[in-house]
Amino acid sequence: MSVSGCSTAGSYIVPASSEPLGAADLAGAARETLEVPPLPGDPGPYLIGPGDVLLVRDLNHPDLFSGEMPQTPDSGLFTVSDEGKLLLPMIGEIEAAGKSLTNLRDEIQAIFLQYVRKPNISVTVAEFRSQKFYVLGQVRAPGAYPYDGRVSVLDALGAAQGLNEKADLTGSYLVRKGEVLPVDFYALLRKGDMSGNIRLAGGDLLHIADASDRKVYVLGEVRRPGVFPMGSDPLRLIDAISMAGGLDLVTAKKGEIFLVRGSYVDPTVYRLSLSDVMNLSGTETFLEPGDRVYAAATGLTNWNRFMVQLLPFLQAGSYGSEIRQDNID
């Protein structure tokens, strides 16, 4: 897939012979399909925002724009105001925020046709200040970085000086506007599958997980859904459910306990019956770091719906303290 294209949606089915989680009872777990949506397409051209510094020139009339610093090499530089406007000679204020460079150029060109002969307007961004992307977690320089509209996943990791030794690619994720995008970081960085090297949008957050962070997630129809530390001793499935306050037997669908393992893009999904969890076989099922236990009121077939429930717990404690101040300004 090209960087600007879309991948094909995938379905990942657990074979009956999948490796169990420390117990033979999962070897015969029911097959389950979790539909993973396609990757998004190209986010489109860069949109100007407040704080951006634009270089505006008329190539046929070089002296037309004096800019904010006349008589200097910076002549022609104009900063987009907090209200999203540019103040240009002859024409005064013009709305700039939310427009692409091409649209703004065409608009300025049309206005200057009334004042000068054959204007040839050029508009470029001298300093990108209005938008950021974020790289957090197990990278060498976590922080916020200026977004210029041309940043790919690999570019973002390069800006953060690459991964450190504790990076867990299978547990890493990319968030855009409150939704997790199905980027397979392991396939991208270990197998060279460039389909995951999509172009970022302004505000995207890339989080590289910590392989030493031993925790599990218990979601859905339990009394206290959340993320729980595993500690140093093995953690049984039944104990993880107990840590979440136990099942809500009124709303939990009988026979629908899902155990999700592996990356967010290529998961292994086990479906267990309620009796399997509660009886002796459940006491022999041990979890691994990053496992997601989901007690469903309905089936688990929609990846987006599952990730919406998981995201708040992924974000808890991951954002804020990791952003270095020197990467924000």
Long-range contacts (C-beta under 8 A, 24 or more apart in sequence): 1-39, 1-194, 1-195, 3-42, 3-152, 3-194, 3-197, 3-198, 3-199, 4-41, 4-42, 4-199, 5-41, 5-42, 6-38, 6-39, 6-40, 6-41, 7-38, 7-39, 7-195, 8-38, 9-35, 9-36, 9-37, 9-38, 10-35, 10-36, 10-265, 10-266, 11-35, 11-36, 12-36, 12-266, 12-267, 12-268, 12-269, 14-268, 14-269, 14-270, 14-271, 18-268, 18-270, 20-285, 21-237, 21-259, 21-261, 21-270, 21-285, 21-286, 21-287, 21-288, 21-291, 22-234, 22-284, 22-285, 22-286, 23-281, 23-284, 23-285, 23-286, 25-276, 25-281, 25-282, 25-284, 25-285, 26-259, 26-270, 26-272, 26-285, 29-259, 29-270, 29-271, 29-272, 30-270, 30-271, 30-272, 31-271, 32-258, 32-269, 32-270, 32-271, 32-300, 33-269, 33-301, 34-260, 34-267, 34-269, 34-300, 34-301, 34-303, 34-306, 35-301, 35-302, 35-303, 36-182, 36-265, 36-266, 36-303, 37-182, 37-303, 37-304, 38-182, 39-181, 39-182, 39-183, 39-195, 39-196, 39-198, 40-176, 40-181, 40-198, 42-199, 43-199, 43-200, 43-201, 45-100, 45-101, 45-102, 45-149, 46-100, 46-101, 46-125, 46-148, 46-149, 46-150, 47-97, 47-98, 47-99, 47-100, 47-202, 48-80, 48-96, 48-97, 48-98, 48-99, 48-100, 48-101, 48-104, 48-125, 48-130, 49-80, 49-84, 49-97, 49-98, 49-129, 49-130, 49-131, 49-202, 50-80, 50-81, 50-82, 50-83, 50-84, 50-97, 50-130, 51-79, 51-80, 51-82, 51-129, 51-130, 52-79, 52-80, 52-96, 52-125, 52-127, 52-128, 52-129, 52-130, 53-77, 53-78, 53-79, 53-80, 53-125, 53-126, 53-127, 53-129, 54-78, 54-79, 54-80, 54-86, 54-96, 54-104, 54-123, 54-124, 54-125, 54-126, 55-122, 55-123, 55-124, 55-125, 55-126, 56-86, 56-88, 56-108, 56-121, 56-122, 56-123, 57-121, 57-122, 58-112, 58-116, 58-119, 58-120, 58-121, 58-122, 59-120, 59-121, 59-122, 60-116, 60-118, 60-119, 60-120, 61-116, 61-119, 64-89, 64-90, 64-112, 64-116, 64-119, 65-89, 77-126, 80-130, 90-115, 91-115, 97-130, 101-125, 130-202, 131-202, 131-203, 132-202, 132-203, 132-328, 133-200, 133-202, 133-203, 133-204, 133-205, 133-206, 134-204, 134-205, 134-206, 134-319, 134-323, 135-159, 135-160, 135-206, 135-208, 136-205, 136-206, 136-207, 136-208, 136-318, 136-319, 136-322, 136-323, 137-167, 137-172, 137-207, 137-208, 137-209, 137-210, 137-318, 137-322, 138-163, 138-164, 138-166, 138-167, 138-168, 138-208, 138-209, 138-210, 138-211, 139-163, 139-164, 139-167, 139-208, 140-164, 141-324, 141-327, 142-322, 142-323, 142-324, 142-327, 143-322, 143-323, 143-324, 143-326, 143-327, 143-328, 144-323, 144-327, 144-328, 145-327, 147-200, 147-201, 147-202, 147-203, 149-202, 150-199, 151-199, 151-200, 152-197, 152-198, 152-199, 152-200, 153-183, 153-185, 153-188, 153-196, 153-197, 153-198, 153-200, 153-206, 154-188, 154-197, 155-200, 156-200, 156-204, 156-206, 157-189, 157-206, 157-208, 163-189, 163-208, 166-210, 166-211, 166-212, 167-208, 167-209, 167-210, 167-211, 168-208, 168-209, 168-210, 168-211, 168-213, 168-290, 169-208, 169-209, 169-263, 170-209, 170-262, 170-263, 170-290, 171-209, 171-210, 171-211, 171-263, 171-264, 171-290, 172-206, 172-207, 172-208, 172-209, 173-206, 173-207, 173-209, 173-264, 173-314, 174-200, 174-204, 174-205, 174-206, 174-207, 175-204, 175-205, 175-206, 175-207, 175-311, 175-315, 176-201, 176-203, 176-204, 176-205, 177-203, 178-311, 179-304, 179-307, 179-308, 179-311, 180-264, 180-307, 180-310, 180-311, 180-314, 182-264, 182-265, 182-303, 183-265, 184-263, 184-265, 184-266, 185-263, 186-263, 187-265, 187-266, 205-319, 207-314, 207-318, 209-290, 211-289, 213-289, 214-289, 215-289, 215-290, 216-240, 216-287, 216-289, 216-290, 216-291, 216-292, 216-293, 217-291, 217-292, 217-293, 217-310, 217-313, 218-243, 218-244, 218-293, 218-295, 219-292, 219-293, 219-294, 219-295, 219-306, 219-309, 219-310, 219-313, 220-252, 220-294, 220-295, 220-296, 220-297, 220-309, 221-247, 221-248, 221-251, 221-252, 221-253, 221-295, 221-296, 221-297, 222-246, 222-247, 222-248, 222-252, 222-295, 223-247, 223-248, 225-309, 225-313, 226-313, 227-313, 227-316, 230-287, 230-289, 234-286, 235-286, 235-287, 236-282, 236-283, 236-284, 236-285, 236-286, 236-287, 237-277, 237-282, 237-285, 237-286, 237-287, 237-293, 238-277, 238-278, 238-282, 238-283, 238-285, 240-287, 240-291, 240-293, 241-277, 241-293, 241-295, 244-293, 247-274, 247-295, 248-295, 251-297, 252-295, 252-296, 252-297, 253-296, 253-297, 253-298, 253-299, 256-295, 256-296, 256-297, 256-298, 256-299, 256-300, 257-293, 257-294, 257-295, 257-296, 258-292, 258-293, 258-294, 258-295, 258-296, 258-300, 259-285, 259-287, 259-291, 259-292, 259-293, 259-294, 260-291, 260-292, 260-293, 260-294, 260-300, 260-306, 261-288, 261-290, 261-291, 261-292, 264-307, 269-300, 271-300
